[in-house]
């Protein structure tokens, strides 16, 4: 499931069904969601995750996954843990066992945690709008005759400066989208 629907994207300004295929729209929506999730540090709907970690001989381990909701399986050194019902699962990604430890291994990469994670069951309105806007821009950039690295365009209306993505707080060349994404950005404790 993507944050914005194909119907909403098709209804957006400049989306001509005779030129823009369903596959192109799907790819653009998936691109937008990946950009949003990557920049904001979390998914805004519940999605599956699987992480492979190094055991630490402690009863707690940092999964690195924000807003974990459920555990579907935990495997420690090749053994599947049968009962995780008493375990603590915290929004910032910490997983705490009720007994036992996440044993370490010389080789490492011996703990596999799988489940679902995400900020909420439905994306905030701003995130859905960002997804739609990024997907639309992604498609228009593909069918535009203006090179994607152009800094300005001169035409009968004068010289038009084009916004460029880049920098720590600008994941896109769309300033309004960047503002919304910066408001919804999440990072684990201790990470800038």
Backbone as ProteinMPNN parsed JSONL, in Angstrom:
{"seq_chain_A": "XXXXXXXXXXXXXXXXXXXXXXXXXXXXXXXXXXXXXXXXXXXXXXXXXXXXXXXXXXXXXXXXXXXXXXXXXXXXXXXXXXXXXXXXXXXXXXXXXXXXXXXXXXXXXXXXXXXXXXXXXXXXXXXXXXXXXXXXXXXXXXXXXXXXXXXXXXXXXXXXXXXXXXXXXXXXXXXXXXXXXXXXXXXXXXXX", "coords_chain_A": {"N_chain_A": [[0.845, -1.186, 0.0], [0.592, 2.178, -0.878], [1.194, 5.596, 0.135], [-0.31, 7.521, -1.206], [-2.982, 7.274, -3.577], [-3.312, 5.591, -6.775], [-5.42, 6.575, -8.262], [-5.688, 9.175, -7.221], [-3.239, 10.235, -8.044], [-3.488, 10.066, -10.831], [-5.514, 11.892, -11.177], [-4.231, 14.252, -10.666], [-2.85, 17.442, -11.642], [-1.612, 17.644, -14.916], [-1.276, 14.95, -15.404], [-1.611, 12.815, -17.81], [-3.368, 10.186, -18.97], [-3.02, 8.946, -21.408], [-0.379, 9.29, -22.002], [1.083, 8.701, -19.704], [1.781, 5.77, -18.231], [0.222, 3.091, -16.303], [2.13, 1.553, -15.008], [4.253, 3.352, -14.821], [3.139, 5.223, -13.086], [2.777, 3.647, -10.779], [5.448, 2.999, -10.181], [6.398, 5.582, -9.65], [4.89, 6.28, -7.356], [5.838, 4.35, -5.557], [8.532, 5.11, -5.473], [8.263, 7.647, -4.307], [7.25, 6.974, -1.737], [9.393, 5.463, -0.718], [11.396, 7.42, -0.641], [10.271, 9.185, 1.237], [10.025, 7.513, 3.552], [12.72, 6.829, 3.943], [13.957, 9.346, 4.357], [12.5, 10.4, 6.517], [12.862, 8.491, 8.445], [11.181, 6.472, 9.285], [8.364, 4.332, 8.585], [5.111, 5.42, 7.663], [2.882, 3.928, 7.737], [1.871, 0.657, 8.828], [4.313, -1.667, 8.178], [6.073, -4.593, 7.075], [9.124, -5.725, 8.601], [12.522, -6.878, 8.727], [15.393, -7.52, 10.473], [18.873, -8.145, 10.838], [21.047, -8.743, 13.414], [23.858, -8.217, 15.675], [24.383, -10.33, 18.374], [24.552, -9.563, 21.922], [24.978, -10.573, 24.447], [23.214, -9.661, 26.351], [20.022, -8.858, 27.882], [18.677, -7.106, 26.338], [18.292, -5.477, 23.176], [19.082, -3.258, 20.532], [17.072, -2.683, 17.878], [17.125, -0.872, 15.81], [14.941, -0.091, 14.424], [12.382, 2.132, 14.137], [9.339, 2.712, 15.929], [8.33, -0.019, 16.293], [5.747, -2.447, 16.051], [4.718, -5.1, 16.235], [6.012, -8.412, 16.869], [6.965, -10.961, 14.721], [8.716, -13.049, 14.454], [11.617, -14.224, 16.181], [14.92, -15.092, 15.967], [17.619, -16.557, 17.489], [20.911, -17.233, 17.261], [20.357, -19.322, 15.443], [18.215, -20.641, 16.658], [14.748, -20.554, 16.956], [12.838, -18.365, 18.872], [10.268, -19.31, 20.905], [8.234, -18.075, 22.506], [7.435, -14.789, 22.761], [5.826, -13.149, 24.167], [6.061, -11.824, 26.663], [7.92, -9.885, 26.265], [9.458, -6.632, 26.028], [8.794, -3.992, 23.809], [9.818, -1.156, 22.375], [9.062, 2.208, 21.229], [11.346, 3.526, 20.209], [12.888, 1.492, 19.239], [14.069, -0.391, 20.916], [14.382, -3.694, 22.133], [13.448, -5.825, 24.666], [14.087, -8.73, 26.423], [12.163, -10.941, 28.501], [13.38, -12.931, 29.908], [16.57, -14.588, 29.78], [19.154, -14.101, 27.247], [20.371, -12.202, 24.433], [22.404, -13.925, 22.876], [25.881, -13.637, 22.128], [28.054, -14.012, 19.259], [31.021, -15.218, 17.753], [31.254, -14.811, 15.059], [29.122, -13.073, 14.672], [26.118, -11.281, 13.631], [23.928, -12.896, 14.378], [21.363, -12.701, 15.369], [18.076, -12.503, 14.414], [15.409, -10.468, 13.832], [12.019, -10.106, 13.204], [9.028, -8.481, 12.135], [6.319, -6.119, 12.385], [6.311, -2.62, 11.73], [5.818, 0.891, 12.173], [4.595, 4.262, 12.044], [1.823, 4.78, 12.306], [-1.471, 3.39, 11.622], [-2.609, 4.591, 9.435], [-1.424, 7.001, 7.093], [-0.431, 10.354, 8.039], [-2.237, 13.276, 6.867], [-0.542, 15.172, 5.638], [1.654, 13.636, 4.873], [0.563, 11.894, 2.965], [-0.094, 13.809, 1.031], [2.495, 14.741, 0.413], [3.59, 12.405, -0.719], [1.998, 12.11, -3.018], [2.641, 14.516, -4.339], [5.436, 14.311, -4.707], [5.517, 11.984, -6.302], [4.095, 12.863, -8.571], [5.808, 14.935, -9.447], [8.075, 13.418, -9.995], [7.229, 11.893, -12.188], [6.649, 13.957, -14.044], [9.211, 15.017, -14.353], [10.38, 12.961, -15.76], [9.107, 13.021, -18.244], [9.597, 15.531, -19.115], [11.216, 18.013, -21.114], [13.222, 19.423, -20.08], [16.429, 19.218, -18.818], [17.315, 17.223, -15.976], [19.276, 18.261, -14.312], [19.332, 20.939, -14.755], [19.761, 24.371, -13.948], [18.51, 26.716, -14.508], [16.017, 28.108, -16.713], [15.577, 29.697, -19.758], [13.134, 31.556, -21.358], [10.346, 32.956, -23.247], [9.266, 34.328, -21.144], [11.287, 35.17, -19.572], [14.199, 34.605, -17.495], [14.098, 31.714, -15.648], [14.67, 30.502, -12.49], [15.442, 27.306, -11.261], [14.531, 25.162, -8.596], [16.725, 23.155, -6.621], [17.316, 19.923, -5.344], [18.954, 18.884, -2.34], [21.434, 19.083, 0.256], [21.248, 18.932, 3.838], [18.649, 19.265, 4.886], [16.927, 19.242, 2.762], [15.39, 17.133, 0.984], [14.101, 16.999, -1.456], [13.395, 18.877, -4.499], [11.292, 20.455, -3.938], [10.127, 22.882, -2.068], [7.833, 23.183, -0.297], [7.112, 20.52, 0.172], [9.468, 19.616, 1.393], [9.334, 21.071, 3.8], [7.112, 19.9, 5.109], [8.015, 17.229, 5.332], [10.248, 17.614, 6.992], [8.957, 18.328, 9.36], [7.808, 15.909, 10.048], [9.892, 14.245, 10.539], [11.708, 11.617, 12.047], [14.036, 10.407, 14.376], [16.169, 8.017, 15.921], [17.037, 8.078, 19.469], [19.854, 10.115, 20.148], [20.709, 10.386, 17.523], [21.281, 12.627, 14.899]], "CA_chain_A": [[0.0, 0.0, 0.0], [1.327, 3.429, -0.927], [0.547, 6.671, 0.895], [-1.292, 8.146, -2.093], [-3.559, 6.277, -4.484], [-3.121, 5.764, -8.203], [-6.513, 7.444, -8.743], [-5.342, 10.558, -6.86], [-2.138, 10.655, -8.908], [-4.025, 10.233, -12.172], [-6.337, 13.105, -11.17], [-3.379, 15.424, -10.441], [-2.593, 18.297, -12.796], [-0.551, 17.233, -15.827], [-1.195, 13.496, -15.553], [-2.389, 12.406, -18.979], [-3.367, 8.721, -19.001], [-2.569, 8.465, -22.718], [1.085, 9.399, -22.04], [1.667, 8.166, -18.471], [1.251, 4.425, -18.028], [-0.043, 2.644, -14.935], [3.411, 1.105, -14.447], [5.014, 4.55, -14.485], [2.514, 5.805, -11.879], [3.097, 2.76, -9.657], [6.866, 3.208, -9.878], [6.536, 6.914, -9.054], [4.352, 6.226, -5.992], [6.785, 3.578, -4.745], [9.701, 5.978, -5.311], [7.906, 8.69, -3.338], [7.156, 6.38, -0.405], [10.743, 5.099, -0.28], [12.076, 8.663, -0.316], [9.683, 9.677, 2.492], [10.414, 6.622, 4.65], [14.158, 6.945, 4.153], [14.301, 10.652, 4.914], [11.843, 10.608, 7.813], [13.369, 7.516, 9.397], [10.177, 5.48, 9.637], [7.205, 4.206, 7.711], [3.932, 6.049, 8.263], [1.87, 2.878, 7.848], [2.513, -0.556, 9.318], [4.96, -2.459, 7.134], [6.937, -5.66, 7.583], [10.562, -5.487, 8.648], [13.381, -7.96, 9.193], [16.744, -7.012, 10.687], [19.854, -9.094, 11.337], [21.841, -7.991, 14.379], [24.874, -8.916, 16.453], [24.028, -10.581, 19.761], [25.387, -8.771, 22.825], [24.962, -11.23, 25.763], [22.358, -8.869, 27.227], [18.607, -9.155, 27.679], [18.091, -6.077, 25.478], [19.01, -5.234, 21.927], [18.531, -2.162, 19.736], [16.761, -3.181, 16.532], [17.329, 0.171, 14.818], [13.667, 0.114, 13.734], [11.509, 2.999, 14.927], [7.915, 2.4, 16.056], [7.95, -1.421, 16.062], [4.392, -2.712, 16.551], [4.566, -6.521, 16.572], [7.088, -9.333, 16.526], [6.461, -12.18, 14.099], [9.675, -14.104, 14.796], [12.953, -13.862, 16.655], [15.825, -16.232, 15.88], [18.889, -16.262, 18.138], [21.911, -18.287, 16.987], [19.721, -20.428, 14.729], [17.063, -21.168, 17.389], [13.582, -19.68, 16.977], [12.277, -18.154, 20.211], [8.863, -19.719, 20.802], [7.292, -17.174, 23.176], [7.941, -13.428, 22.962], [4.7, -12.371, 24.678], [6.436, -10.997, 27.802], [9.027, -9.012, 25.897], [9.171, -5.21, 25.839], [9.081, -3.476, 22.475], [9.682, 0.274, 22.576], [8.969, 3.008, 20.008], [12.655, 3.903, 19.688], [13.513, 0.317, 18.66], [14.672, -1.299, 21.888], [13.683, -4.947, 22.391], [13.926, -6.362, 25.933], [13.593, -10.075, 26.742], [11.759, -11.111, 29.895], [14.407, -13.792, 30.495], [17.552, -15.005, 28.79], [19.958, -13.047, 26.626], [20.66, -12.266, 23.01], [23.784, -14.412, 22.961], [26.791, -13.139, 21.096], [28.721, -15.021, 18.447], [32.283, -14.728, 17.217], [30.968, -14.356, 13.694], [28.14, -11.995, 14.719], [24.946, -11.39, 12.746], [23.269, -14.125, 14.805], [20.014, -12.416, 15.871], [17.19, -12.027, 13.346], [14.139, -10.008, 14.387], [11.06, -9.768, 12.147], [7.734, -8.044, 12.64], [5.767, -4.959, 11.692], [6.659, -1.341, 12.34], [5.287, 2.06, 11.488], [4.126, 5.354, 12.893], [0.393, 4.606, 12.558], [-2.102, 2.524, 10.625], [-2.871, 5.412, 8.247], [-0.472, 8.12, 7.059], [-0.982, 11.699, 8.237], [-2.615, 13.924, 5.611], [0.62, 15.812, 5.03], [2.504, 12.607, 4.257], [-0.126, 11.463, 1.743], [0.074, 14.902, 0.073], [3.895, 14.709, -0.019], [3.761, 11.26, -1.609], [1.348, 12.461, -4.28], [3.388, 15.608, -4.973], [6.734, 13.768, -5.145], [5.259, 11.065, -7.421], [3.738, 13.697, -9.727], [7.026, 15.599, -9.913], [8.94, 12.367, -10.54], [6.721, 11.585, -13.535], [6.834, 15.123, -14.918], [10.64, 15.109, -14.656], [10.709, 11.943, -16.764], [8.549, 13.361, -19.555], [9.979, 16.905, -19.41], [12.358, 18.215, -22.018], [14.231, 20.165, -19.327], [17.336, 18.273, -18.15], [17.082, 17.193, -14.531], [20.336, 19.014, -13.624], [19.264, 22.343, -15.168], [19.637, 25.338, -12.858], [17.585, 27.756, -14.934], [15.454, 27.978, -18.055], [15.261, 30.99, -20.36], [12.076, 31.48, -22.363], [9.75, 34.259, -23.556], [8.881, 34.988, -19.898], [12.51, 35.579, -18.882], [15.034, 33.531, -16.955], [13.431, 31.096, -14.501], [15.577, 29.701, -11.672], [14.834, 26.053, -10.832], [14.984, 24.69, -7.283], [17.507, 21.932, -6.661], [17.368, 19.156, -4.102], [20.303, 18.768, -1.797], [21.6, 19.601, 1.602], [20.777, 18.061, 4.915], [17.227, 19.427, 5.189], [16.172, 19.371, 1.516], [15.446, 15.874, 0.248], [13.519, 17.16, -2.794], [13.465, 20.244, -5.006], [9.963, 21.007, -3.673], [10.246, 23.462, -0.724], [6.682, 22.888, 0.566], [7.237, 19.108, 0.55], [10.564, 19.534, 2.361], [8.865, 21.592, 5.09], [6.263, 18.881, 5.731], [8.861, 16.089, 5.688], [11.051, 17.984, 8.156], [8.075, 18.279, 10.545], [7.489, 14.515, 10.36], [11.14, 13.476, 10.604], [11.954, 10.925, 13.312], [15.352, 9.801, 14.493], [16.377, 7.368, 17.215], [17.769, 8.914, 20.42], [21.289, 10.243, 19.911], [21.019, 10.53, 16.099], [20.839, 13.938, 14.372]], "C_chain_A": [[0.886, 1.243, 0.0], [0.523, 4.508, -0.206], [-0.523, 7.393, 0.088], [-1.791, 7.08, -3.066], [-3.243, 6.603, -5.944], [-4.196, 6.692, -8.769], [-6.217, 8.907, -8.426], [-4.227, 11.084, -7.763], [-2.632, 10.916, -10.328], [-4.855, 11.516, -12.281], [-5.511, 14.379, -10.997], [-3.129, 16.16, -11.758], [-1.418, 17.765, -13.618], [-0.43, 15.735, -16.046], [-2.151, 13.056, -16.656], [-2.267, 10.899, -19.133], [-2.876, 8.172, -20.343], [-1.044, 8.506, -22.839], [1.728, 8.658, -20.866], [1.013, 6.833, -18.134], [1.001, 4.128, -16.547], [1.249, 2.199, -14.259], [4.263, 2.298, -14.023], [4.461, 5.199, -13.212], [2.847, 4.973, -10.646], [4.541, 2.951, -9.214], [7.074, 4.551, -9.178], [6.012, 6.939, -7.617], [5.279, 5.449, -5.058], [8.059, 4.379, -4.481], [9.422, 7.023, -4.233], [7.865, 8.132, -1.916], [8.531, 6.003, 0.141], [11.536, 6.345, 0.117], [11.577, 9.194, 1.035], [10.141, 8.824, 3.664], [11.903, 6.761, 4.968], [14.543, 8.252, 4.81], [13.727, 10.835, 6.316], [12.266, 9.581, 8.866], [12.376, 6.457, 9.831], [9.123, 5.397, 8.544], [6.021, 4.863, 8.415], [2.705, 5.147, 8.198], [2.605, 1.63, 8.322], [3.023, -1.384, 8.147], [5.837, -3.512, 7.79], [8.384, -5.205, 7.613], [11.261, -6.764, 9.088], [14.783, -7.391, 9.301], [17.618, -8.127, 11.245], [20.864, -8.311, 12.166], [22.924, -8.859, 14.999], [24.356, -9.099, 17.872], [25.004, -9.859, 20.681], [25.448, -9.344, 24.25], [24.178, -10.429, 26.802], [20.907, -9.276, 26.983], [17.923, -8.088, 26.82], [18.975, -5.83, 24.262], [18.298, -4.115, 21.169], [18.324, -2.654, 18.313], [17.08, -2.153, 15.448], [16.072, 0.481, 14.023], [12.773, 0.968, 14.632], [10.056, 2.539, 14.859], [7.58, 0.938, 15.724], [6.592, -1.683, 16.711], [4.229, -4.155, 17.019], [5.838, -7.27, 16.221], [6.457, -10.554, 15.874], [7.414, -13.344, 14.347], [10.971, -13.482, 15.29], [13.784, -15.143, 16.633], [17.159, -15.8, 16.48], [19.812, -17.462, 17.945], [21.27, -19.535, 16.376], [18.502, -21.02, 15.407], [15.933, -20.143, 17.407], [13.047, -19.593, 18.402], [10.778, -18.378, 20.111], [7.902, -18.679, 21.37], [7.938, -15.823, 23.43], [6.885, -12.54, 23.608], [5.064, -11.475, 25.862], [7.54, -10.005, 27.506], [8.567, -7.566, 25.754], [9.633, -4.746, 24.471], [8.794, -1.98, 22.51], [9.761, 1.057, 21.268], [10.319, 3.364, 19.401], [13.485, 2.695, 19.263], [14.141, -0.664, 19.625], [13.769, -2.504, 22.118], [14.293, -5.545, 23.656], [13.26, -7.704, 26.188], [13.16, -10.11, 28.202], [12.708, -12.048, 30.629], [15.355, -14.235, 29.394], [18.271, -13.814, 28.192], [20.03, -13.256, 25.119], [22.137, -12.641, 22.91], [24.627, -13.882, 21.809], [27.449, -14.316, 20.381], [30.008, -14.41, 17.924], [32.072, -14.141, 15.827], [30.032, -13.145, 13.698], [26.966, -12.28, 13.807], [24.126, -12.637, 13.08], [21.875, -13.912, 15.394], [19.195, -11.846, 14.715], [15.833, -11.713, 13.973], [13.244, -9.594, 13.225], [9.733, -9.374, 12.786], [7.157, -6.951, 11.772], [6.158, -3.708, 12.46], [6.036, -0.228, 11.523], [4.702, 3.032, 12.473], [2.654, 5.199, 13.262], [-0.2, 3.703, 11.479], [-2.453, 3.283, 9.344], [-1.914, 6.605, 8.258], [-1.151, 9.442, 7.392], [-1.279, 12.349, 6.885], [-1.42, 14.556, 4.909], [1.513, 14.818, 4.318], [1.876, 12.104, 2.965], [0.03, 12.53, 0.652], [1.505, 14.922, -0.458], [4.129, 13.578, -1.013], [3.187, 11.567, -2.989], [2.164, 13.508, -5.044], [4.735, 15.124, -5.497], [6.534, 12.85, -6.35], [4.93, 11.848, -8.693], [4.979, 14.352, -10.313], [7.983, 14.601, -10.565], [8.516, 12.02, -11.973], [6.964, 12.753, -14.485], [8.303, 15.314, -15.281], [11.034, 14.117, -15.744], [10.211, 12.312, -18.156], [8.904, 14.786, -19.979], [11.143, 16.949, -20.386], [13.457, 19.02, -21.333], [15.13, 19.152, -18.631], [17.186, 18.356, -16.629], [18.142, 17.949, -13.736], [20.32, 20.499, -13.987], [19.065, 23.24, -13.953], [18.669, 26.458, -13.211], [17.122, 27.474, -16.355], [15.135, 29.386, -18.546], [14.197, 30.771, -21.427], [11.493, 32.873, -22.583], [9.321, 35.029, -22.299], [10.089, 35.476, -19.104], [13.297, 34.367, -18.43], [14.387, 33.001, -15.678], [14.446, 30.218, -13.779], [14.821, 28.469, -11.172], [15.408, 25.64, -9.477], [15.715, 23.37, -7.449], [17.444, 21.24, -5.31], [18.802, 19.135, -3.611], [20.392, 19.403, -0.435], [20.921, 18.695, 2.61], [19.261, 18.124, 5.122], [16.372, 19.563, 3.938], [16.247, 18.088, 0.713], [14.887, 15.966, -1.171], [13.769, 18.582, -3.273], [12.114, 20.952, -4.844], [9.946, 21.573, -2.248], [9.064, 23.157, 0.208], [6.698, 21.438, 1.043], [8.327, 18.961, 1.603], [10.127, 20.009, 3.744], [8.009, 20.56, 5.822], [7.106, 17.688, 6.178], [9.731, 16.4, 6.897], [10.222, 17.983, 9.443], [7.79, 16.853, 10.986], [8.73, 13.639, 10.504], [11.335, 12.891, 12.001], [13.341, 10.318, 13.273], [15.462, 9.146, 15.861], [17.134, 8.294, 18.161], [19.261, 8.927, 20.098], [21.682, 10.396, 18.459], [20.475, 11.868, 15.62], [20.045, 13.783, 13.122]], "O_chain_A": [[1.823, 1.343, 0.792], [-0.674, 4.351, 0.032], [-1.532, 7.828, 0.642], [-1.095, 6.102, -3.339], [-2.945, 7.746, -6.292], [-3.916, 7.502, -9.653], [-6.461, 9.783, -9.255], [-4.262, 12.236, -8.195], [-2.225, 11.895, -10.953], [-4.898, 12.15, -13.336], [-6.039, 15.478, -11.166], [-3.189, 15.573, -12.838], [-0.354, 17.473, -13.071], [0.436, 15.292, -16.801], [-3.357, 12.943, -16.44], [-1.179, 10.388, -19.398], [-2.37, 7.051, -20.403], [-0.478, 7.825, -23.693], [2.793, 8.058, -21.015], [-0.169, 6.779, -17.794], [1.504, 4.823, -15.664], [1.441, 2.441, -13.068], [4.918, 2.257, -12.982], [5.223, 5.666, -12.366], [3.163, 5.521, -9.59], [4.825, 3.053, -8.021], [7.843, 4.64, -8.221], [6.629, 7.557, -6.749], [5.481, 5.84, -3.908], [8.603, 4.327, -3.378], [10.251, 7.251, -3.352], [8.389, 8.753, -0.991], [8.806, 6.199, 1.324], [12.268, 6.324, 1.107], [12.377, 9.604, 1.876], [10.601, 9.361, 4.672], [12.291, 6.806, 6.135], [15.367, 8.269, 5.724], [14.399, 11.366, 7.2], [12.045, 9.795, 10.058], [12.703, 5.619, 10.672], [9.011, 6.281, 7.694], [5.95, 4.855, 9.644], [1.607, 5.565, 8.566], [3.83, 1.557, 8.227], [2.267, -1.752, 7.247], [6.289, -3.342, 8.922], [8.823, -4.414, 6.778], [10.663, -7.622, 9.738], [15.308, -6.839, 8.334], [17.156, -8.954, 12.031], [21.461, -7.344, 11.691], [22.908, -10.083, 14.864], [23.936, -8.132, 18.508], [26.136, -9.571, 20.292], [25.921, -8.667, 25.162], [24.457, -10.516, 27.998], [20.6, -9.952, 26.001], [16.714, -8.161, 26.597], [20.199, -5.952, 24.306], [17.069, -4.037, 21.166], [19.283, -3.003, 17.624], [17.285, -2.52, 14.291], [16.125, 1.234, 13.051], [12.449, 0.573, 15.751], [9.608, 2.032, 13.83], [6.651, 0.679, 14.958], [6.323, -1.19, 17.806], [3.664, -4.402, 18.084], [6.634, -6.827, 15.392], [5.511, -11.124, 16.418], [6.982, -14.492, 14.441], [11.365, -12.388, 14.884], [13.393, -16.156, 17.213], [17.757, -14.814, 16.049], [19.524, -18.564, 18.411], [21.603, -20.661, 16.748], [17.806, -21.832, 14.798], [16.131, -19.001, 17.822], [12.829, -20.612, 19.058], [10.096, -17.718, 19.328], [6.856, -18.424, 20.773], [8.878, -15.717, 24.218], [7.019, -11.316, 23.604], [4.421, -10.442, 26.048], [8.043, -9.35, 28.419], [7.417, -7.308, 25.4], [10.736, -5.074, 24.033], [7.64, -1.578, 22.661], [10.429, 0.641, 20.321], [10.422, 3.491, 18.181], [14.667, 2.846, 18.955], [14.696, -1.677, 19.197], [12.557, -2.366, 22.277], [15.504, -5.753, 23.725], [12.035, -7.815, 26.175], [13.717, -9.4, 29.04], [12.828, -11.967, 31.851], [14.991, -14.254, 28.218], [18.033, -12.668, 28.574], [19.78, -14.349, 24.611], [23.008, -11.772, 22.865], [24.153, -13.706, 20.686], [27.402, -15.455, 20.845], [30.069, -13.205, 17.678], [32.644, -13.109, 15.476], [30.134, -12.283, 12.825], [26.831, -13.381, 13.273], [23.681, -13.351, 12.182], [21.266, -14.867, 15.876], [19.567, -10.838, 14.113], [15.193, -12.581, 14.568], [13.659, -8.822, 12.361], [9.369, -9.878, 13.849], [7.457, -6.857, 10.582], [6.316, -3.733, 13.681], [5.762, -0.387, 10.333], [4.356, 2.672, 13.598], [2.273, 5.456, 14.404], [0.489, 3.305, 10.541], [-2.579, 2.676, 8.281], [-1.627, 7.158, 9.319], [-2.321, 9.634, 7.063], [-0.651, 12.017, 5.879], [-1.313, 14.472, 3.686], [2.073, 15.129, 3.267], [2.577, 11.908, 1.972], [0.257, 12.201, -0.512], [1.71, 15.102, -1.659], [4.791, 13.771, -2.033], [3.829, 11.307, -4.007], [2.352, 13.392, -6.255], [5.136, 15.483, -6.605], [7.293, 12.926, -7.316], [5.434, 11.527, -9.77], [5.185, 14.33, -11.527], [8.622, 14.911, -11.57], [9.359, 11.873, -12.858], [7.434, 12.556, -15.606], [8.613, 15.728, -16.398], [11.917, 14.396, -16.555], [10.839, 11.946, -19.15], [8.554, 15.207, -21.081], [11.949, 16.022, -20.458], [14.504, 19.276, -21.928], [14.623, 18.293, -17.909], [16.96, 19.431, -16.074], [17.909, 18.251, -12.566], [21.207, 21.242, -13.567], [18.301, 22.914, -13.045], [18.077, 27.077, -12.327], [17.744, 26.712, -17.095], [14.503, 30.171, -17.839], [14.341, 29.908, -22.293], [12.081, 33.864, -22.151], [9.046, 36.227, -22.366], [9.928, 36.128, -18.072], [13.094, 33.253, -18.913], [14.157, 33.759, -14.735], [15.017, 29.303, -14.372], [13.685, 28.581, -10.712], [16.61, 25.751, -9.239], [15.369, 22.563, -8.311], [17.511, 21.886, -4.264], [19.742, 19.343, -4.379], [19.519, 20.171, -0.032], [20.131, 17.817, 2.264], [18.655, 17.121, 5.498], [15.21, 19.958, 4.031], [17.1, 17.97, -0.167], [15.169, 15.103, -2.001], [14.301, 19.403, -2.526], [11.835, 21.932, -5.535], [9.767, 20.808, -1.299], [9.276, 22.898, 1.393], [6.341, 21.155, 2.187], [8.138, 18.26, 2.597], [10.507, 19.412, 4.751], [8.166, 20.369, 7.028], [6.927, 17.19, 7.29], [9.933, 15.532, 7.746], [10.747, 17.666, 10.51], [7.556, 16.607, 12.169], [8.618, 12.415, 10.583], [11.151, 13.578, 13.006], [13.765, 9.778, 12.251], [14.918, 9.65, 16.844], [17.811, 9.212, 17.7], [19.856, 7.888, 19.812], [22.869, 10.527, 18.163], [19.326, 12.207, 15.905], [19.597, 14.775, 12.548]]}, "name": "protein", "num_of_chains": 1, "seq": "XXXXXXXXXXXXXXXXXXXXXXXXXXXXXXXXXXXXXXXXXXXXXXXXXXXXXXXXXXXXXXXXXXXXXXXXXXXXXXXXXXXXXXXXXXXXXXXXXXXXXXXXXXXXXXXXXXXXXXXXXXXXXXXXXXXXXXXXXXXXXXXXXXXXXXXXXXXXXXXXXXXXXXXXXXXXXXXXXXXXXXXXXXXXXXXX"}
